[in-house]
Amino acid sequence: QVQLVESGGGLVQPGGSLRLSCVVSGSLFDFNAMGWYRQTPGKQRELVALIIGGTTNYGDSAKGRFTISRDNAKSTVVLQMSSLKPEDTGVYSCYADQLGRVYWGQGTQVTVSS
């Protein structure tokens, strides 16, 4: 059973930074894609960042401010977020795709507010 466990969410002021981590049971090499999505009340879940092998893709709102990376030795995917804005508030969920079989973490709340 694949498990994804996120951590690192919390309350941060506008302009601040947060680092989200997603620890995956098993090896990251078992997955062809991993990433982060954000869910905001009243909106559809949106892509924040995706990493496929060594290639990264970002949602428009994340470009230039967020960085996704992977630590294969620690089976961890990290989302480094900076210059945070109130509209970045939401539940951030880790995502993993294993040849079409999709797994989700439980989500971690990020609140950007003064």
C-alpha positions in Angstrom: 0.0 0.0 0.0 1.5 3.3 -1.1 1.3 6.1 1.4 2.1 9.8 0.9 2.5 11.8 4.1 2.7 15.6 3.8 4.1 18.0 6.3 5.2 21.7 6.6 1.9 23.5 6.2 0.9 26.3 8.5 0.2 30.0 8.9 2.5 32.5 7.2 2.4 36.2 6.5 2.2 37.5 2.9 5.7 37.6 1.4 6.8 34.8 3.6 8.1 31.3 2.8 7.1 27.7 3.5 8.6 24.4 2.7 6.2 21.4 2.2 7.5 17.9 2.3 5.9 14.7 1.0 7.4 11.4 2.2 6.5 8.4 0.1 6.5 4.8 1.2 8.8 3.0 -1.2 11.1 4.3 -3.8 10.5 7.5 -5.9 11.7 5.5 -8.9 8.4 3.5 -8.7 6.6 6.6 -9.9 6.6 8.3 -13.3 5.3 11.6 -12.0 4.9 13.3 -8.6 3.7 16.7 -7.7 1.5 19.0 -5.6 -2.0 20.2 -6.1 -4.0 22.8 -4.3 -7.6 22.8 -3.2 -9.4 26.0 -2.4 -13.0 26.2 -1.2 -15.3 26.9 -4.2 -12.6 26.2 -6.8 -11.4 23.1 -8.6 -8.3 21.5 -7.5 -5.4 23.0 -9.4 -1.9 21.9 -10.3 0.8 23.7 -8.3 3.9 21.8 -9.5 4.8 18.5 -11.1 8.1 16.7 -11.5 8.5 13.9 -14.1 12.0 12.5 -14.0 14.2 15.5 -14.1 11.6 17.8 -15.7 9.5 20.2 -13.7 6.2 21.9 -14.6 4.4 24.6 -12.7 0.9 26.1 -12.6 0.7 29.7 -13.7 0.3 30.9 -10.1 3.4 29.1 -8.9 5.9 30.0 -11.7 8.8 32.1 -10.4 7.9 31.6 -6.8 7.7 27.9 -6.0 10.3 25.2 -6.6 9.6 21.4 -6.6 12.4 19.0 -6.1 12.9 15.4 -5.1 15.3 13.6 -2.8 15.4 10.0 -4.0 17.5 8.9 -1.0 14.8 10.1 1.4 11.8 9.2 -0.8 10.7 12.8 -0.4 9.3 15.4 -2.7 9.7 19.0 -1.6 7.8 22.1 -2.5 9.6 25.3 -1.6 7.3 28.2 -1.6 8.3 31.9 -1.4 6.8 35.3 -1.9 3.5 33.8 -0.7 0.3 35.6 -1.3 -3.1 35.3 0.4 -4.5 33.6 -2.8 -2.0 30.8 -2.2 -4.1 29.7 0.8 -5.5 26.2 0.5 -5.0 22.6 1.2 -1.9 21.3 -0.6 -1.9 17.6 -1.5 0.9 15.4 -2.6 0.3 13.4 -5.8 2.0 10.4 -7.2 1.3 8.6 -10.5 2.5 5.0 -10.9 1.8 4.2 -14.5 -1.8 5.5 -14.3 -2.5 4.4 -10.7 -2.8 7.7 -8.8 -2.1 8.2 -5.1 -2.9 11.2 -2.9 -1.7 12.3 0.5 -4.1 13.6 3.1 -3.2 17.2 2.5 -1.7 20.0 4.5 -3.3 23.4 5.2 -1.4 26.5 4.1 -2.8 29.8 5.2 -1.3 33.1 4.0 -2.6 35.9 6.1 -1.5 38.9 8.1 
